[in-house]
Amino acid sequence: SLSYIYRSSLNKILYITLLLYSMLLVLTVFLFQIYSSKLVKRELFRISLHGKLYHFRCPICNGIFAVKESRKNGRKPLILRCPICGSIGRVEFFHPVTHNTLPVEKSDGINFTCNSCGEKLTVWAEGRDLNPNIEVFSCPFCGSFKPLRKT
């Protein structure tokens, strides 16, 4: 009779333990899928950025944005409107003050082409939204101060 009560309690404890482990396993798989999805997106973003890529932090809004050049020796300053807050600033590629981490989320990129030399730039912003008024006022390759056109 005592062993029957003991077995019954033991079975309930075993059942509850298995149930908790099952729930923990499901939660772990769910969290792994969410985390790996973000990693896959970040890795695809990183793979798409062959060539020179610089991450900058805007001194006005503190947001992170990325600029990718198509040529390898563009060392002229880049004047652009911040893709997050819209303030106008100058980015020096010779001694860039960069931010070393990729943002968790990024906006769609906007492509620009220099009217003088054909240099292509892509600009991304941290988060999902990109300022629709973004402009690039100078070319980092040829140094032209003619606004680059969106392509």
C-alpha positions in Angstrom: 0.0 0.0 0.0 2.8 2.4 0.8 4.7 1.4 -2.3 1.5 2.1 -4.4 1.3 5.7 -3.0 5.0 6.1 -3.6 4.8 4.8 -7.2 1.8 7.0 -7.9 3.6 10.1 -6.6 6.7 9.1 -8.5 4.7 8.7 -11.7 3.2 12.1 -11.3 6.6 13.7 -10.7 8.0 11.9 -13.7 5.1 13.0 -15.8 5.5 16.7 -14.7 9.2 16.5 -15.3 8.8 15.2 -18.8 6.1 17.8 -19.5 8.4 20.6 -18.3 11.3 19.2 -20.4 9.1 19.0 -23.4 7.9 22.6 -22.9 11.6 23.7 -22.5 12.5 21.9 -25.7 9.7 23.6 -27.7 10.7 27.0 -26.3 14.3 26.4 -27.1 13.5 25.4 -30.7 11.2 28.4 -31.1 13.9 30.9 -29.8 16.5 29.2 -31.9 14.4 29.8 -35.0 13.9 33.4 -34.2 17.5 34.0 -33.4 18.8 32.1 -36.5 16.3 34.0 -38.7 17.9 37.2 -37.5 21.4 35.7 -38.0 20.5 34.6 -41.6 19.2 38.1 -42.4 22.4 39.7 -41.0 24.6 37.2 -42.8 22.8 37.8 -46.1 23.2 41.5 -45.6 27.0 41.0 -44.9 27.4 38.8 -48.0 25.7 41.4 -50.2 28.2 44.0 -49.2 31.3 42.9 -51.1 33.7 45.8 -51.7 34.3 48.8 -49.4 31.7 49.1 -46.8 31.7 51.6 -44.0 29.4 52.0 -41.0 29.0 55.4 -39.5 27.2 56.9 -36.5 25.5 60.2 -37.2 26.7 62.8 -34.7 23.2 64.4 -34.6 20.8 61.5 -34.2 23.3 58.8 -33.1 21.8 56.4 -35.7 24.0 54.0 -37.7 24.1 54.0 -41.4 26.2 52.1 -44.0 27.8 53.3 -47.3 29.2 50.9 -49.9 31.3 52.1 -52.8 31.7 50.2 -56.0 35.3 51.1 -56.7 38.2 50.4 -54.4 40.1 53.7 -54.2 37.4 56.3 -53.4 39.1 58.5 -50.9 37.4 61.8 -51.4 35.0 63.2 -48.7 31.4 62.3 -49.1 28.8 64.9 -48.3 25.3 63.5 -47.8 22.1 63.9 -45.9 21.8 61.5 -43.0 19.5 58.6 -44.1 17.9 58.6 -40.6 17.5 62.2 -39.4 18.1 64.2 -42.6 20.9 66.4 -41.3 23.7 67.2 -43.8 27.2 66.0 -42.9 30.6 65.2 -44.3 32.1 61.7 -44.2 35.9 61.3 -44.5 36.9 58.0 -46.1 40.6 58.6 -45.6 40.3 58.3 -41.8 36.7 57.1 -41.3 35.2 57.2 -37.9 33.3 54.0 -38.2 31.0 52.0 -36.1 32.1 48.3 -36.1 28.9 46.5 -35.5 26.2 45.8 -37.9 22.7 47.1 -37.0 20.2 44.4 -36.0 17.8 45.6 -38.6 18.5 47.6 -41.8 16.4 49.5 -44.3 16.3 48.8 -47.9 19.3 50.3 -49.7 19.1 53.3 -52.0 21.5 53.3 -54.9 23.2 56.5 -56.2 25.3 57.0 -59.4 27.7 59.9 -60.0 26.8 61.9 -63.1 30.5 62.7 -63.7 32.4 59.3 -63.4 29.7 56.7 -62.9 30.7 55.7 -59.4 27.9 53.8 -57.7 27.1 54.1 -54.0 24.5 52.2 -51.8 23.3 53.7 -48.6 21.4 51.8 -45.8 20.1 53.0 -42.5 19.7 51.3 -39.1 16.1 50.1 -38.6 13.5 49.6 -41.2 12.9 53.2 -42.4 15.1 55.3 -44.5 14.6 59.1 -44.8 12.9 59.6 -48.2 14.8 62.9 -48.6 18.2 61.3 -48.6 20.7 62.9 -51.0 24.4 62.5 -51.8 26.0 65.8 -52.7 29.6 64.6 -53.6 31.3 61.6 -55.2 33.9 59.8 -53.0 35.7 58.5 -56.2 36.1 61.6 -58.4 35.4 64.3 -55.9 32.7 65.9 -58.0 30.4 68.2 -56.0 27.4 67.6 -58.3 24.6 65.7 -56.5 24.5 62.0 -57.3 21.3 60.7 -58.9 19.2 58.0 -57.3 19.1 54.9 -59.5 
